[in-house]
Amino acid sequence: LQRLTTILKIMYEVLDLDGSGTIDCAELLATIETMLREVYTSKELSESFAQLCSSVIENEEGREDGDEIITAKDLANAMNLAGLYMTEEEVTNLLAEVDESGDGTIDYNEFRNTLLML
């Protein structure tokens, strides 16, 4: 219990960026963004995206390895592989949130931007 208390105090000090004694959403998001930037290099994000694309299209007709975009169908397949079953409407809404260009797909830049905004 002592160790957990110490860990929580340290976490609180790290997250309370303005020293107000509270942790608001902006502070939490800023800390997560900093951590993601420290943890994931551009190369690692690119490799993760390529691997994701490759894994969701390997059984899809008409798609070739190296076709690095994610469609709604790909997104649903990836979620299913992760054990997250989503309705068609949920997949469409998720895709719309990430798809900055409005072309109905997720490209690498949209993938990266979404991860960095978490």
C-alpha positions as CSV (number, residue, x, y, z in Angstrom):
1,L,0.0,0.0,0.0
2,Q,2.9,2.4,0.8
3,R,4.5,1.7,-2.6
4,L,1.1,2.4,-4.4
5,T,0.7,5.6,-2.5
6,T,4.2,6.8,-3.5
7,I,3.5,5.9,-7.1
8,L,0.2,7.8,-7.1
9,K,1.8,10.8,-5.6
10,I,4.5,10.9,-8.3
11,M,1.9,10.4,-11.0
12,Y,-0.1,13.3,-9.6
13,E,2.9,15.6,-9.5
14,V,3.7,14.7,-13.1
15,L,0.2,15.2,-14.4
16,D,-0.6,18.4,-12.5
17,L,1.2,20.6,-15.0
18,D,0.0,24.0,-13.7
19,G,0.4,23.1,-10.0
20,S,-3.3,23.9,-9.3
21,G,-3.8,20.8,-7.1
22,T,-6.1,19.2,-9.7
23,I,-5.6,17.3,-12.9
24,D,-7.8,18.6,-15.8
25,C,-8.4,17.0,-19.2
26,A,-6.0,19.3,-20.9
27,E,-3.2,18.3,-18.5
28,L,-3.9,14.7,-19.0
29,L,-4.0,14.9,-22.8
30,A,-0.8,17.0,-22.9
31,T,1.0,14.4,-20.8
32,I,-0.2,11.5,-22.9
33,E,0.8,13.4,-26.1
34,T,4.3,14.0,-24.7
35,M,4.6,10.3,-23.7
36,L,3.5,9.1,-27.1
37,R,6.0,11.4,-28.8
38,E,8.7,10.0,-26.5
39,V,7.7,6.4,-27.0
40,Y,6.9,6.2,-30.7
41,T,9.4,7.4,-33.3
42,S,8.2,8.3,-36.7
43,K,9.8,5.1,-38.0
44,E,7.9,3.0,-35.4
45,L,4.6,4.7,-36.3
46,S,5.2,4.1,-40.0
47,E,6.1,0.4,-39.4
48,S,3.0,-0.1,-37.2
49,F,0.8,1.4,-39.8
50,A,2.3,-0.7,-42.6
51,Q,1.9,-3.8,-40.4
52,L,-1.7,-3.0,-39.7
53,C,-2.4,-2.4,-43.3
54,S,-0.7,-5.7,-44.3
55,S,-2.6,-7.7,-41.6
56,V,-6.1,-6.4,-42.5
57,I,-5.7,-6.7,-46.3
58,E,-3.9,-10.1,-46.6
59,N,-7.2,-11.9,-47.2
60,E,-9.0,-9.2,-49.1
61,E,-9.4,-9.7,-52.9
62,G,-8.3,-6.8,-55.1
63,R,-5.9,-5.4,-52.5
64,E,-2.2,-5.7,-52.7
65,D,0.5,-5.6,-50.0
66,G,1.8,-2.1,-50.0
67,D,-1.6,-0.6,-50.5
68,E,-1.3,1.4,-47.3
69,I,-4.7,2.8,-46.7
70,I,-7.4,1.6,-44.3
71,T,-11.0,1.3,-45.4
72,A,-14.1,0.9,-43.3
73,K,-14.0,-2.8,-44.0
74,D,-10.3,-2.9,-42.9
75,L,-11.1,-1.1,-39.7
76,A,-13.9,-3.4,-38.9
77,N,-11.6,-6.4,-39.6
78,A,-8.8,-5.0,-37.4
79,M,-11.3,-4.3,-34.5
80,N,-12.6,-7.9,-34.8
81,L,-9.1,-9.3,-34.7
82,A,-8.6,-7.3,-31.5
83,G,-11.8,-8.7,-30.1
84,L,-13.6,-5.4,-30.4
85,Y,-16.9,-6.0,-32.3
86,M,-18.4,-2.8,-33.7
87,T,-21.6,-2.1,-35.5
88,E,-21.3,-0.7,-39.1
89,E,-22.5,2.6,-37.7
90,E,-19.7,2.6,-35.0
91,V,-17.1,1.8,-37.7
92,T,-18.3,4.5,-39.9
93,N,-18.3,7.1,-37.1
94,L,-14.8,6.1,-36.0
95,L,-13.5,6.3,-39.6
96,A,-15.1,9.7,-40.0
97,E,-13.3,11.0,-36.9
98,V,-9.9,9.9,-38.2
99,D,-10.4,10.6,-41.9
100,E,-9.2,14.2,-42.2
101,S,-9.3,14.3,-46.0
102,G,-12.9,12.9,-46.2
103,D,-11.9,10.3,-48.8
104,G,-13.4,7.4,-46.8
105,T,-10.0,5.9,-45.9
106,I,-7.3,6.4,-43.3
107,D,-3.8,7.0,-44.6
108,Y,-0.6,7.1,-42.7
109,N,-0.7,10.8,-41.9
110,E,-4.2,10.5,-40.5
111,F,-3.2,7.5,-38.5
112,R,-0.2,9.3,-37.0
113,N,-2.1,12.5,-36.3
114,T,-4.8,10.5,-34.4
115,L,-2.3,8.7,-32.3
116,L,-0.4,11.9,-31.5
117,M,-3.7,13.6,-30.5
118,L,-4.6,10.9,-27.9
